[in-house]
Amino acid sequence: MSYSKGNPELTPRVSFHEVHGKVSDEDLSTIKSEIPSAYRKEEGVLSTSLVFVLSGGEKREKDFLKELIRQRNIHSLRVAFMSEERQGLQPYQMEERWKKIQSAGEFKIGVQLYHLDATDKVYLLSDVDEFYDQLVKILATNSNEQMGEWIISNPCFEVWLYYCYLNNPEKDLECLKSESIRTRSKKLKSLGPKLKLGGLNPCQAFEHMTTGIRNSRMHYDVDENNIPVLFATQIHEMAEYLIEIMNDNNKEYDSFLKKKEEQRKEMREK
């Protein structure tokens, strides 16, 4: 994507204007002048550290990735996150939107415009829920040349959050087997506070990705249509990529975890 960041130690806070209607050349110049140079997009400059996530869910998935969306503590990797506010997206809707983005070669989030390149990393996050048939048809016609990688969780994204904290799904989540497909996700979300004090917090799960990867892989399997079976998720594949990119840049993910632990120790001492 045509997005570049200069000095990796620079941590500018970007304040974008909300633009309505047609933007004049003078207004555009004003907006550009207020964006620090470290965050200015330059044509022809590619960055493998910018990942586009098109998500069926719009709340907990975004909370999980917030450190990479906001870039307050991590600066070597940024996630451009897109969903549909207050309603999310079904797989067919995601596929349609992704095709339009590919055709245009660009997409916009807020006032930020991103240009796609064949080297960019793109993930499409979807729950199985009651969308099994949609996903089967999509995967049957999806080719590797289409650039986007589908990341599917069964029954929903919360199973990934579960693996970030716990690792006994056959016992902890056994009740989901008797639930109808339409109610499994709701039931799993309600189990969180019962399984762990504070629930399956998506914001803190980012710090437990290595645990989530290990636990998720232990229980990972797909059916004859390449759809993850119940209690399985493919989020570990995306998480592995994110950690790899961050740690390739001065072990930034490891440093982030160390700093978080130091902050907690300081709070306990106080």
Secondary structure as GFF3:
##gff-version 3
##sequence-region A 1 270
A	DSSP	alpha_helix	25	34	.	.	.	ID=ss1
A	DSSP	three_ten_helix	37	39	.	.	.	ID=ss2
A	DSSP	beta_strand	50	55	.	.	.	ID=ss3
A	DSSP	alpha_helix	60	64	.	.	.	ID=ss4
A	DSSP	alpha_helix	66	70	.	.	.	ID=ss5
A	DSSP	beta_strand	78	82	.	.	.	ID=ss6
A	DSSP	alpha_helix	91	104	.	.	.	ID=ss7
A	DSSP	beta_strand	106	109	.	.	.	ID=ss8
A	DSSP	beta_strand	112	115	.	.	.	ID=ss9
A	DSSP	beta_strand	121	127	.	.	.	ID=ss10
A	DSSP	alpha_helix	132	141	.	.	.	ID=ss11
A	DSSP	three_ten_helix	144	146	.	.	.	ID=ss12
A	DSSP	beta_strand	148	154	.	.	.	ID=ss13
A	DSSP	alpha_helix	158	165	.	.	.	ID=ss14
A	DSSP	alpha_helix	169	172	.	.	.	ID=ss15
A	DSSP	three_ten_helix	174	178	.	.	.	ID=ss16
A	DSSP	alpha_helix	184	195	.	.	.	ID=ss17
A	DSSP	alpha_helix	202	205	.	.	.	ID=ss18
A	DSSP	three_ten_helix	206	208	.	.	.	ID=ss19
A	DSSP	alpha_helix	209	218	.	.	.	ID=ss20
A	DSSP	beta_strand	232	233	.	.	.	ID=ss21
A	DSSP	alpha_helix	235	248	.	.	.	ID=ss22
A	DSSP	alpha_helix	252	269	.	.	.	ID=ss23
###
